[in-house]
């Protein structure tokens, strides 16, 4: 057999690969990560072991704390790792669990309410706050942050150290960062995109909760103007105007856009403002041009013109008399800012499960997510999935009395019925024939039995078959011979499942290329045919159909085995779908896979070669081919 040198496989060529768990004779190795906190910093210790090996317990210490043990999940006592008997069967993440030593006192459960920082009180304890090298003695578990607002207003905020003091006890200090931000409420925000007024109106305009007095007023397209602010705006003709009806208090800033409609010549647009019950005062005059111009008016502009901002105001935008028509768009009135104090702990958006992906993008993000969701798992079998789906797919909208059928929202029995009346199936959202393996059997524990990819379904299963997903609107439907629209209600679910599968299994590829997605007897059930999509639709679907309670329930059940709203427990798989927990990650991963798909050049050439793969590192792309 011809010896080929070591090569670097591109993402496109990874279609030749399957998970190391399914390569005969391969010596599987897994990575173990030990996560723990020392001196307010998270430490991650990474080691490598062979499959079914015992692993070594790290020796670590932490002042004033006792190490209780190492856990897959700190919230689940039964996830504690027993180093003398437990062997490694997948990538593994273990977290250190600590208990405070006796005769030690610490600060916990910090929160901010109405500018006051509080924490759990300790009997007979006093406290010292250190801030900006100043030490403040406190008799209670409260601290007024407004006294140091200037420090907290800095871009990075200000660190404070809270030190509890109790006689004959060791003190465990707590360090946090606090920032102060100002936020504006909006008294008015009208972009006119969803408002309807197809003929010129003079009188009271009411739509979508918005109330205005208007004259010669019409909502329509902007003509030839720049549509960066949307497609629709107000048209004002003659000496028409827009006037607010409800009085506005706590004024801070007004902004709006003006432009000449279509090819019309320039017009003058005046801004009038008055205190309620008084006469209007001209505050600003601007000329329209062919492109939108933003007008911004602040508190000083009003007070300089004699407007009393301690009282309510009314706003009127009026075009001067002429035969030309003007556009007005995006009217926003901001109110005086409100100060908000934020703990650094509260600003961290990612839960502990995903903490290690914070700040990552592109390939680094995808590889780290892949490691996380392949760690601490117990593969469920395809047969076991029947009983799991009978619990996980119970419909919250039906008080959990039925399963919600995929694509058609059919009401399905909450127990497995394989044949006859009331029977249902297990839908592979990423089709079985496109998973890079043969037809699934009930005993299989692999990508075809991954419970995140399975949904309860009835007859629509045969309708969808292995058709790839395509665009549409309304209810589910087939599109031509090879495509399928999942329906408006489930398209977000589909997007998040497909994205999960592409991250979880590196040999599954998302693409927008319909040739690669189309049913092909020569590549079905093979790695070279393991494509899903259409990729280009998934971000829009994810945004249009947000995460719902059914998805949240499924995700938690697959991870932990139980949720509060359902009595039954299931065998957990032990991992989560990142795009249900953190929808904001979807766009970052979508962009990465889109770049990969745009650059993909698929070329197959086979010689009867045996492939030896060193798959010990998920980031490794060097392979030896003999």
N, C-alpha and C positions, 0 to 999 in steps of 0.2 A: 504494500500500500504506500502510495506516495506520501512523503513527509512534507508537510507544509509548515512554514515558519510561523512563529507567534505573530498574530495580527491584532489590531485594535478594531473591534466591531463597532460600527456606528449604531445609533438607535434603530435605524432602519433594518439592519441585519440581525437585530435581536429576535426577529421572528423565527430564527432557527432554534431558539432556545426554549426549553421548558424548565419548570422549577426543578431544582436539584433533587427534591424529594421524589421525583418520578423518573430519574435517570438510573437505570440498573447498574449496580456495582459502584455507584458513586459514594465516596466517603463524605457524608454530610457534616458540615460544621456550622455552628450557630454562635451568634454574638450575645453576650450577657452584659447588660448595663446596670450598674449599681448607682442609684441616685440618693444623695443625702445632702443636708444643709449643715454647713459649719461656718460660724461667724457671719451669719446673714447672707452667705453665698451658697449657691447650689453647686455641688460637685458631682461629676459623672465619671465613674470608673468603668472602663470597657475592657472585657476579656473575651477570649474565644475558646470554645469547647467542642468536642465531637458529640454527635448525636448519642443520646442515652448515657452520657457521662454524668457522674456527680460533679458538682461545682464547689469551689472553695469559698468559704465565708470570709469576706473582708474583715480586717481588724481595724476598727475606727473608734474614736472617743470624741465626746463633746462635753465641754465643761458644764457641770450642774445637771447633766442628763444621763439617763441609763438607756442603753440600746435594748429595745424590746424584741426586735427581730426584723426580718426583711419580708416585704409583702409585695405581691403583684399589684394590689389595690389597697391603699391605706384605709379605705372605707369598708373593706370586707375582711373580717377576721379569719375566715376560712381560706383566704388567699396567702396565708403565711407560708414561706418556703422552709421545708425541712431539709437541711443540708445533708443529713445522714442517709436519707432515703430518696428524696426527689431527684429525678434525672431530667436533663434538658431534652426537649423534643421540638422546640421552636426557638426563634429569637426570643430573648427574655429581658424584661425590664423589672427590676426589683427596687423598692423604695424602703429606706430606713425608717423605722418607727421608733420614736423616742418618748420617754416619760420623764417628767421632772423629778429630780431627786427629792426625797423627803427633806424638809427644812430648807427648801428653796422657794423663792417667790418670783413670779414672772408676770408680764403684761400680755393680755390676750384680748381678742375680739374688739379691735379698734373700730370706731365708726365716727362719722361727722354728722351732726344734726344742728342746723341753724347756727353755723359758725363755731360750734362747740365740739371739740374732740373729746370723746369718752372712751373708756375701756372697762373691762370687768373689775369690780372692786374686790380687794383682798382685805379681810378682817384685820384691823389694827395696823394697816400699812399706810405709809405716807409715800410721796413721790417727788422726784427731782426731774425737771425738764432741762435739757441742754439744747440751746438754740443759738447759733451765731456766737459761740464761745461764752454765752451768758447762761448761768445756772439759776433756775427758778424753783423754789420750794413750794410744794402743793400739799394741802391736807386732804384733798378729795381727788377722785379719779376723773377730773374734768379740766380742760384747758381751753381758754378763749383764744381762738386763732386770729380774731380780728385785731388783736393788739399788735400782731406782727404781719399784717396784710402786705406791707411793702416787700418784706423778705420773700413771702410765698408767691408774689407776683412775678418773680424772675422767671426766665424761660424754663429753667430746670427745676424751679421750686426751691425749697429749703429742707435740709435734713434736720430732724429733731431726734433726740435720744430720750427715752422715758426710762427712768431707773427706779424700780420699786424698793422701798426700804422697810424692813420689818425686823424687829429685835430677834437675835439668835437665828436668823435665816440668811442663806446665801441670796444674793440679788442677781437676777437675770435680766439684763437691760433689753430694750426693744428699740430698734432704729427704723424710722420710716421717713419717706419724703412726701411733702405736702406741697401742692401747687394751688394757686388762686387764679381762676379764669373768670372773665366776664361774658355773660351770655345775654343776647337780646331776644325778647319776645317780639313777634310781628303782629301789629294791629291789623295789617292788610298785606296780602300777597296775591296778586292777580296776574296770571300769565295768559289768560284768555284762550288757552288751548282747548279746554273742554266746555267752554261757554257757547251758547247758541243765540244769535240774533241776526237773521238773514236779511232783514229789511231795516231801513233807517227808522230809528225810534226816537221819540221825544216823550219823556215822562219817567216813570219809575221802572228800572230794570232790576229783575230778581232772577238769579239762576245759581244753582250749586251753593246755596247759602250766602251768596254775595248780593248786596243791595246797594244800588247807585241811582242817583238822579242824573239823567242824561238828556242831551239834545243833539239831533242829527248824528246818531250813534249807530254803528253797525259793527258786528264782529265777523271778520272774514279773513281771507288769505292776504298776505302782505304785497301781492303783486310782484314786482321785480326786485323787491328789497332783499337784503341779506337775511336769510332765515336761520342764523345761528341761534337765535333765541326762540326757536319754534316756528311753526308754519302760520300761526294765526295771530292777529292783532286787532285793535279797534281802529275803525276808520271814522274820522270826524270831518264833516263837510260844513260849508258856510261858516257860521259862528257857533258851531256845536261845542259841547262841553261834557266833562265827566265830573260829578260831584259826589263826595262821600255823604252818606246818610247818617251813619252812627258816629257820634262824637268820639274823638281820639284823645286819650290821656297819655301822659308820660312820653311825649314825642321826643325822639332822638334823631331820626334821619328819614328823609323821603328820597326815593330814587325811581326813575321811570325812563323809558326810551321814546324818542320821537323820530319820525322820518317822513319824507314826502311819499305819498302813495303812488306806486307804479312810476309813470313818467311825468307826474304832476310837478309843477314848479314849487318853489319854496313857499312856506307859510310861516307866520309867527304863531307861537304857542305860548300863552301866558299861564303863569301859576299864581293863583289867588289863595290866600289863607286867612281865616278869621277865627276869633274866639266865638264860641257859641253865643248867639244873641247880639252880636256886633256886626259891623260892616266889613266886607272883604277888603284886604290890603294886597296890592300887587307886589309879589316877592321876586319874580323872575320872568324874563322874556327870552325865548330861544327861537332860532330859525331852523326849520327842517332842511335836511339835505337828502340825497338819494339813498344814503346808507344810515342805519340807525345810530343815533347819538344818545349817550346816557346823560341824563340830568340828575345831579345830586344836590340836595338841599339839606343843611344841617341846622342844629339848634341856634347857632350864632346868626345864621341868615334870617331866622324868624325873629329872634329877640332884637336884632338891629332894625327890623321893620316894625317894631312896636307890638309884636305878638306876645301875650302873656302865657308862658308855657306851664305855669302852675294851674291853668284852667284848660278845659277841653277845647279842641280845635276842629274845624271843618276844612277840607281841602277841595279845591276846584281847579281843574286843568281845562283851559278853554282855547280854542283856535280863533284867531281874528278873522273877521269877515273877508272872504275872497272866494273865487270860483274853484280854488284848489282843494284837494283832500289830503289830510295828514293821517299818519298812523301813530297810535300811542300803544305802548306795550309794557309789560312787566312792571306794574306799579307795586312798589314795596314800601311799607311804612314800618320802621323799626322803633321800638320803645326803649326807654332808658335801660341800661344793662343791669343785670342782677349778678352779684358776685357768688361764685361757687368754689368751695374748697374741696380738693380731691386728694385722697390718699393714693400714693403710688400703687399700693396693692390693688386698689379699685380700678386703676387705669390699665392694668394688664388684661388684655382681651382674651388670652388663651388660657384654657383650663390646664391643670397639671399634666393631664394625659398628653397634651400637645405642646407643652412648654418648650421643648427643644427645637421646635420649628420657628420660634419667634425670630423675626428679622430675615428669614431665609426667602429666597426667590428662585425661580427657574428649576434647574436640575437638582440643586441642593435641597430645595423644598420638597420636590417629588420623592427623592431618595430617602429623606428623613421621614416623611409621611409613610413611605413604604415600610421602613423599618418598624415604625410605631405600630402600624396596623397588622404587621406579621408577627409581632411579639406577644407572648403570653396567651397564645391561642390554643384551643382544643378543637381540631377539625371535626365538625359534625358530619355524619353520613347523609347521603341523599335520602335514605329511608327514614332517618330520624327527623329530617326536615318536615315530614308530614305532620308530626305531633307538635313541632315548634311553630309552624305556620298556623296551626289550629288555635294557637294562643296569640301569637304576635300580630296577626292580621285582623284582629277583632276591631270592629269599626266604632270609634268613639262617638260618631254621629248617630249610632243606633244603640247607644248605651251598652256597647260591647256584647250585644246579643247575637251578632252575626259577623262573619268575616266580610271584609270589603273586597269584592272581586276586582282584579286589576283591569284597567281600561274601560270596563262598563259599569263599575260600582255595583255589580250583582250582589245580592244577599246570599251568603254561603253558610252552610252548617258549620258549627264550631267544633266539629270532630271530623276525622278523615273518612271520606266516602270515596272509594276508588272506582266503583262501578255502579251502574244503575241510576235510579232516581236520586237527584241531589248530589251526584258525583262531582268532584272537582280535581284539579291538577295543580302541579307546581310549575309555574311559568319561569323559564329562564329569561330574564330581561336582556341580558347578553346571551344570545342563543347558544344552545348546546353545540350546534354544528360549527360555531365560530369560536369555541373555547380552546382549540388546539389539542383536542383529545377525542377519543371515541365516544360512542353513545354512553350516557351515564347509566350506572346500575345502582341499586339501592345500597350496596355495600361501599360505594366510592366515597372517599374522603379527600376531595381535591377541589379545584376551581369550579367544577360542575356541581358540587354540593355546598358551596359557599352560601350561607343562608341569606346574606345581604343581597344576593342576586336573584333570590327566589321570591315569588309572590303567589298568593292563592288566586286561582283563576278557574273559570268554567269554560264554556264553548268558545270563547274568544281566543283561547290558546291555539286552536286549530286555524282560526282565521289569521292570526298574526304569524303563526308558523315560525320560520327563521328570517322573515322579511326585515330589512334594515329600517330604521326609523327615518321619517322624512317630514317635511313641513305640511301643515294643514291648519284647519280651524274648526272649532266645535267638537263634535263627538268623534270617537275613534273610527277609522276607516282604512281600508286598503287603498293603496295608490299604485295603479298599474299592477304589474305582476310581481314586483320584487320589493315594494316599499309599503310602509304602514305608518299611519299617524296615530299616536297613542291617545289622543284626546286632550282637551285643554286641562282637564282636572288632574291628569296623571303625568303630563309631560315634564314637570319639574322633578317628580319622583324618578322618572326614567333618566333624566340628565344626571342626577346625583348618584344613581346606582352605576351607570356606565362609567362615570368619572372614578368612583371608588374602585371598580374592577380594574381599570387601566392603571391605577396607582398600585393596587395590591399585587397584581401579577404583571411582571415586566414584559412578558411575551404577548400580552393582549394589547392591541394597538387601536387607538381611536383615529378615525380618518373621515374626511369629507368626500373621498373618492368613491363614487358609486360603483365603479368597476370592481374595486377591491371588496366592497360590501355585498355585492350581488351574489345570490345563491350560485355556487359553483361546485359541481360534483367532484372536480379534480382536487379542490383544496378544502372542501368541507371536512371537519373533524381532523384537520391537520394544523400544525403550528403556522404554516405559511398562509393559512386562511383565517387566522385568528384576528379579525378586524371587527370593530363595532362603530356605530355612528348613526346619523351623520354628526360629526364633530362640530361643524359650523353652526348648528342649531342649538347646541346644548346650553350655552351661556344665556341666550334669550329665554329658553325654556326654564332654566333655573331661576331667573329673575321674575318671569311672568307667573310662575306657579311656586310660591315660596313653601318652605318646610311646614308641614302640618302635624297635628297631634299623632296621627297614625305613624308617621315616619319617626317621630320622637320616641314613641312607645316601642316600635320595632328595634330601634337602635339600642335602647336601654336593655331590652330583653335579650338581645343577642350578646350584649356585653356582660350583664350581671345575672340574667336568668329570671328576674322578677321586676315588677313595677307595682306601685301602690294601687292602681285602679283595677288590676286584675288579680284574682286570688291565686290562680294556677301559676306554677313556676315551670321553667323549661331548662333544658340543658344549654348553658351558655356557650357560645363560640369564643367569647373572650376578647373581641375587638370591636371597634366602632367605625362608623362612616364619618370621616372628617367633615364632609360637606353638609351633613345634617347638624352636627354640633357647631360648626363655624362656617356658615354660608359664605362669609367674606373670603375664605380661602379658595373658593371655586374659581374666581376670575384669574387668580395668579396661576393656578394649575392649568386652566383652560388656555391661557396665553402660551404656556410652555408647550403643551401638546399641539397647539396650532402651529407653532414654529417648527416643531418636529415634523408635523404632517406636510407643511409647505415645502420642507427640504427633502422629503422622503423620495428616494429613487429606488424602486423595488426591482430587484433583478435576482432570479433564481438560477443557480447552476449546481447540479448534483453530480457528484461522483460517489461511488460506494465507499465513502470514507466513514471512519468511526470518529465521533466527536468526544474528546475528553475536556471537561469543563471544570475549572477551578472556580467554584461559586461561593467561596467562603466569605467574600466581601461584597455586599450589595453594590458598592461603588466601583467594583473592579470590572474592567471591560477588556481584559487581556485573556485570550483563550488559546489553548494549544489544540490544533487540529492535525490528526494523523491520517 
